[in-house]
Amino acid sequence: MAVTVQDLSRTGPTPIRGEQDDHELSSIFKAYTVSATFWLIFGTAVGLLLAFKFGAPDFWAGKYLTFGRLRPIHTNDVFYGWASIALVGTAYYVTVRSCGTKLYSTALAWAGLWLFNIAAIAGTIALDLGYNWGDLEYREWPWPIRLVFLAALIVTVWNILATIARRESQDIYLSNWYIVGGLLWTCIICLVAVLPWYQYGLGQVTISGYFMHNAVGMWFTPLALGLFYYAIPKVLNRPIYSYALGVLAFWTNLVFYPMLGAHHFLFSPLPWWLQTTAIICSVGMLVPVLGGGANYLLTMRGRYHGRIESYPLAFLFVGVLCYVFGSMQGTVEALRSLQAIWHFTSFTVGHSHFTMYGFVTFAAWGGIYALLPLATGKRPGQLGMAVHFWLATTGVAIYVISLSIGGTIQGLDWVHGKPFIQSVVDMEPYYLWRGVGGILMFLSHLVFVWNVWRMTAGKPGDAPSPIMQSEEAGA
């Protein structure tokens, strides 16, 4: 079933795509992937150092290596360096291929990549030197640097929209709904977050909740879901289960997600009605999550053996599972009765990694393994993908489970009125396991670097085609 959208009407005949255009798209995809991989390694190396500072606070102590400076470097570099650049790179490939046209402007794509990297580099230096915008989560970069990131978004959305406007068919494929939605929504979110007139008192608290949650749900989530809608059918060699279900999930995500931020501030001085609205919308998010999750899983029905035969599909499958269960965990976590236990504990750190790592990062990896070999003609090694997958999956499982258990114990200690130091002592073994999980995750990233090298500049590996044999051919 196809849905016609008139908002982005075609502008003249579709440009004919040639070999040079394919080469340019491949170069852009490679550059975004390589750049994102650098930030993955750098950002998670900082995160690994932070993990061990919990058990040994004096480890590698120094003015520029304090927890207060390194923590925002870790989160911002992983958010805006790794995840943003990786997903934008896949978005360019998905948009061009699904529209059957050529990229509107390679110059704009390169300009966007430079702007993303300039923002990440400047933000990292500023934070380590002690220049920041206060304790505003995911908004610690000084505002001029955030304007550079906003400029990168504007350049990207202009390029994507112009490409879609020159598409081959009248219909807009579902992936592009999510990609365009994520880009436009994030431009608005970033603009709201940088305007100064209401950034004081409770207004600042409200906007902080609005930005930190929408940075995940209206930026990374739409781009990752749009990637799912292209990569999963592509790998399986079959159409998506239901186009209509995808459209339902798209619009209900837009209805419910923007109001979730206040559930980070339950029992705070924020108006009680605003907190309650956030809880209601958190429950409402079950509609797009279960609808979208069912759509992906039903598309995979009957081909689950592909999780073993095709590692790109395995990454995508884990990403879908973490999207569904991580989002459902977020809904439960938003209830006041459970916020009273889990708020301010390490449970929330486990939850954030469940979604940003288990969902978003696995989605990016699955998309890169599925699509980059098609762009470059080079495949990674089967063993390399296998080692990457199992190290990352085992590592994030240990990380999330240990912090979920430890965070619950930590919260119960506080509820029962035990001395604060008791909660610190009780968390010690779980901090150790957090470090073990982090080591496995970081090792998987080093393997990913090798795999990216083989897909871009090195000797191709022996992995089979990421596209599985069609069911008709198999029969």
TAFENTA-V52240 format. One record per residue. N is the residue number from 1. SS is DSSP state (a for helix, b for strand, c for the rest). OMEGA is omega in whole degrees, 0 to 359 (none if undefined). D_FIRST is the distance of its C-alpha to the first C-alpha in Angstrom with 1 decimal. Layout:
# TAFENTA-V52240
n;ss;omega;d_first
N;SS;OMEGA;D_FIRST
N;SS;OMEGA;D_FIRST
This chain:
# TAFENTA-V52240
n;ss;omega;d_first
1;c;179;0.0
2;c;180;3.8
3;c;181;6.8
4;c;179;10.0
5;c;185;13.1
6;c;186;16.5
7;c;182;18.8
8;c;183;19.0
9;c;181;19.3
10;c;181;20.1
11;c;177;23.9
12;c;182;25.0
13;c;178;24.2
14;c;178;22.7
15;c;180;25.8
16;c;181;26.4
17;c;180;26.5
18;c;181;29.6
19;a;179;31.4
20;a;178;33.2
21;a;177;30.0
22;a;179;28.8
23;a;180;32.3
24;a;178;32.3
25;a;178;28.9
26;a;179;30.3
27;a;179;33.5
28;a;180;31.8
29;a;179;29.7
30;a;183;33.0
31;a;178;35.0
32;a;181;32.7
33;a;180;32.6
34;a;179;36.4
35;a;179;37.2
36;a;181;35.0
37;a;176;36.7
38;a;182;40.1
39;a;175;39.3
40;a;181;38.0
41;a;183;41.3
42;a;184;43.4
43;a;181;41.7
44;a;173;41.6
45;a;175;45.2
46;a;179;46.2
47;a;179;44.3
48;a;177;46.2
49;a;179;49.5
50;a;181;48.7
51;a;182;47.9
52;a;175;51.4
53;a;176;53.0
54;a;180;52.3
55;a;181;54.6
56;c;186;57.0
57;c;181;57.0
58;c;181;59.7
59;c;179;57.9
60;c;181;57.7
61;c;179;58.9
62;c;184;59.4
63;a;185;58.9
64;a;181;55.6
65;a;177;54.3
66;c;182;54.5
67;a;183;51.7
68;a;178;51.2
69;a;185;50.5
70;a;184;48.6
71;a;177;46.1
72;a;175;44.4
73;a;179;44.6
74;a;185;42.6
75;a;183;39.9
76;a;180;39.5
77;a;177;39.6
78;a;179;37.0
79;a;192;34.7
80;a;175;35.2
81;a;183;36.5
82;a;191;34.6
83;a;183;31.3
84;a;184;30.7
85;a;179;31.6
86;a;183;29.8
87;a;176;26.5
88;a;177;26.9
89;a;177;27.7
90;a;180;24.5
91;a;177;22.6
92;a;181;24.1
93;a;181;23.1
94;a;182;19.5
95;a;181;19.2
96;a;184;21.0
97;a;182;19.1
98;a;178;15.6
99;a;179;16.6
100;c;182;18.5
101;c;175;21.6
102;c;181;24.9
103;c;183;26.0
104;c;183;27.4
105;c;175;30.7
106;a;180;32.2
107;a;178;35.1
108;a;179;33.2
109;a;178;31.6
110;a;178;35.2
111;a;178;36.6
112;a;179;34.1
113;a;178;35.1
114;a;181;38.8
115;a;177;38.3
116;a;183;36.6
117;a;177;39.5
118;a;179;42.2
119;a;182;41.0
120;a;179;41.0
121;a;181;44.4
122;a;179;46.0
123;a;180;44.6
124;a;180;46.0
125;a;181;49.4
126;a;181;49.6
127;a;182;48.9
128;a;177;51.3
129;c;177;54.0
130;c;178;53.5
131;c;181;51.8
132;c;182;48.9
133;c;179;47.4
134;c;184;48.6
135;c;179;47.1
136;c;190;43.6
137;c;181;41.2
138;c;175;39.0
139;c;184;40.8
140;c;179;44.1
141;c;173;44.0
142;c;190;46.2
143;a;177;44.4
144;a;180;45.0
145;a;177;43.2
146;a;175;40.3
147;a;176;40.1
148;a;177;39.9
149;a;178;36.9
150;a;177;35.3
151;a;177;36.1
152;a;178;34.2
153;a;182;31.2
154;a;177;31.5
155;a;182;31.9
156;a;182;28.9
157;a;176;26.5
158;a;182;28.0
159;a;181;27.3
160;a;180;23.7
161;a;180;22.9
162;a;178;24.7
163;a;180;22.8
164;a;180;19.4
165;a;180;20.8
166;c;184;21.5
167;c;185;18.2
168;c;184;17.3
169;c;178;14.0
170;c;183;13.5
171;c;175;10.6
172;c;182;11.8
173;c;188;10.6
174;a;179;10.8
175;a;184;14.2
176;a;171;15.7
177;a;183;15.0
178;a;181;17.2
179;a;180;19.7
180;a;178;20.4
181;a;180;20.6
182;a;180;23.0
183;a;181;25.1
184;a;180;25.4
185;a;184;26.1
186;a;174;28.7
187;a;179;30.5
188;a;181;31.0
189;a;181;32.1
190;a;179;34.6
191;a;178;36.0
192;a;185;36.5
193;a;184;38.2
194;a;179;40.6
195;c;191;41.9
196;c;196;45.3
197;c;181;46.1
198;c;183;44.8
199;c;176;45.3
200;c;179;48.3
201;a;181;49.1
202;a;175;46.3
203;a;178;44.2
204;a;179;44.2
205;a;181;43.4
206;a;181;40.4
207;a;178;39.0
208;a;176;39.8
209;a;179;37.6
210;a;184;34.9
211;a;188;34.9
212;a;182;35.5
213;a;180;32.5
214;a;174;30.1
215;a;177;31.1
216;a;190;29.4
217;a;181;26.6
218;a;177;25.6
219;a;182;26.5
220;a;183;26.4
221;a;179;23.7
222;a;180;20.9
223;a;180;21.9
224;a;180;22.0
225;a;176;18.7
226;a;176;17.1
227;a;176;19.1
228;a;185;17.8
229;a;176;14.1
230;a;189;15.3
231;a;183;18.3
232;a;176;17.3
233;a;180;14.6
234;a;181;17.1
235;a;183;20.0
236;a;181;18.5
237;c;179;17.1
238;c;182;13.8
239;c;176;10.2
240;c;185;9.8
241;c;184;9.8
242;c;175;7.5
243;a;182;5.9
244;a;179;7.2
245;a;177;10.4
246;a;178;10.9
247;a;177;11.0
248;a;180;13.3
249;a;180;15.4
250;a;185;15.7
251;a;179;17.1
252;a;173;19.2
253;a;178;20.7
254;a;181;21.8
255;a;189;23.2
256;a;193;25.3
257;a;186;26.2
258;c;184;28.5
259;c;185;31.0
260;c;193;31.6
261;a;184;34.5
262;a;179;37.2
263;a;171;36.9
264;a;185;38.8
265;a;175;41.7
266;c;182;42.1
267;c;177;45.8
268;c;177;46.4
269;c;177;47.9
270;c;181;44.4
271;c;183;43.8
272;a;181;43.1
273;a;179;40.2
274;a;177;38.5
275;a;180;38.9
276;a;178;37.5
277;a;179;34.5
278;a;179;33.8
279;a;179;34.1
280;a;179;31.7
281;a;176;29.1
282;a;176;29.7
283;a;179;28.9
284;a;180;25.8
285;c;176;24.5
286;a;181;24.0
287;a;180;20.7
288;a;182;18.9
289;a;181;20.9
290;a;177;20.2
291;a;179;16.5
292;a;179;16.1
293;a;178;18.6
294;a;180;17.1
295;a;180;13.7
296;a;184;15.9
297;a;178;18.2
298;a;174;15.8
299;a;180;14.3
300;c;187;18.1
301;c;178;18.9
302;c;181;21.2
303;c;185;21.9
304;c;174;24.2
305;c;180;27.0
306;a;177;25.5
307;a;178;26.9
308;a;183;30.3
309;a;185;29.5
310;c;179;27.5
311;a;172;29.0
312;a;178;26.3
313;a;179;24.0
314;a;177;27.0
315;a;180;27.2
316;a;180;23.5
317;a;177;23.9
318;a;177;27.0
319;a;179;25.3
320;a;180;22.6
321;a;180;25.3
322;a;175;27.5
323;a;183;24.8
324;a;186;24.4
325;a;176;28.1
326;a;179;29.5
327;a;177;27.5
328;a;175;28.6
329;a;178;32.1
330;a;177;31.9
331;a;180;31.1
332;a;181;34.1
333;a;182;36.2
334;c;180;35.7
335;c;186;37.5
336;a;183;41.0
337;a;181;42.7
338;a;173;41.3
339;a;180;41.7
340;a;179;45.4
341;a;192;45.6
342;a;184;43.2
343;c;181;43.5
344;c;179;45.6
345;c;178;45.6
346;c;176;44.3
347;a;182;41.5
348;a;176;39.6
349;a;176;40.2
350;a;179;38.7
351;a;182;35.7
352;a;177;35.2
353;a;175;35.4
354;a;184;33.0
355;a;184;30.3
356;a;180;31.4
357;a;183;32.5
358;a;180;30.6
359;a;190;27.2
360;a;183;27.4
361;a;177;29.9
362;a;176;28.4
363;a;180;24.9
364;a;179;26.8
365;a;180;28.7
366;a;178;25.7
367;a;180;24.0
368;a;179;27.3
369;a;181;28.0
370;a;192;24.6
371;a;183;24.4
372;a;176;28.1
373;a;177;29.2
374;a;181;26.5
375;a;186;27.9
376;a;185;31.6
377;c;181;31.8
378;c;181;33.8
379;c;174;33.1
380;c;175;34.9
381;c;179;37.1
382;a;179;35.7
383;a;179;38.6
384;a;178;38.1
385;a;180;34.6
386;a;180;35.8
387;a;178;38.7
388;a;184;36.6
389;a;186;34.1
390;a;175;36.8
391;a;182;39.1
392;a;182;36.4
393;a;179;35.0
394;a;181;38.5
395;a;182;39.7
396;a;177;37.1
397;a;178;37.5
398;a;182;41.2
399;a;185;40.9
400;a;182;38.6
401;a;181;40.3
402;a;181;43.8
403;a;177;43.1
404;a;178;41.4
405;a;181;44.4
406;a;179;46.9
407;a;177;45.4
408;a;177;45.5
409;a;179;49.1
410;a;180;49.8
411;a;179;48.4
412;a;175;50.3
413;a;180;53.5
414;a;180;53.1
415;a;181;52.3
416;c;174;55.4
417;c;178;57.5
418;c;178;58.5
419;c;183;60.0
420;a;183;57.4
421;a;178;59.0
422;a;178;58.2
423;a;177;54.5
424;a;179;55.1
425;a;181;57.1
426;a;182;54.4
427;a;188;51.7
428;a;180;53.8
429;a;181;52.4
430;a;173;48.8
431;a;178;49.4
432;a;179;50.7
433;a;174;47.5
434;a;179;45.5
435;a;178;47.4
436;a;177;46.9
437;a;180;43.1
438;a;178;43.3
439;a;180;45.3
440;a;179;42.8
441;a;182;39.9
442;a;177;42.0
443;a;178;43.0
444;a;180;39.3
445;a;177;38.9
446;a;176;41.8
447;a;178;40.1
448;a;177;37.0
449;a;179;39.2
450;a;180;40.4
451;a;177;36.9
452;a;177;35.9
453;a;182;39.1
454;a;179;38.1
455;a;185;34.7
456;a;188;36.2
457;c;185;39.9
458;c;179;41.4
459;c;181;41.5
460;c;180;38.2
461;c;186;37.8
462;c;180;37.1
463;c;177;33.7
464;c;178;31.3
465;c;178;28.2
466;c;180;25.7
467;c;180;23.0
468;c;178;23.2
469;c;179;23.5
470;c;181;20.4
471;a;179;20.6
472;a;180;21.0
473;a;180;23.8
474;a;179;25.4
475;c;none;25.5
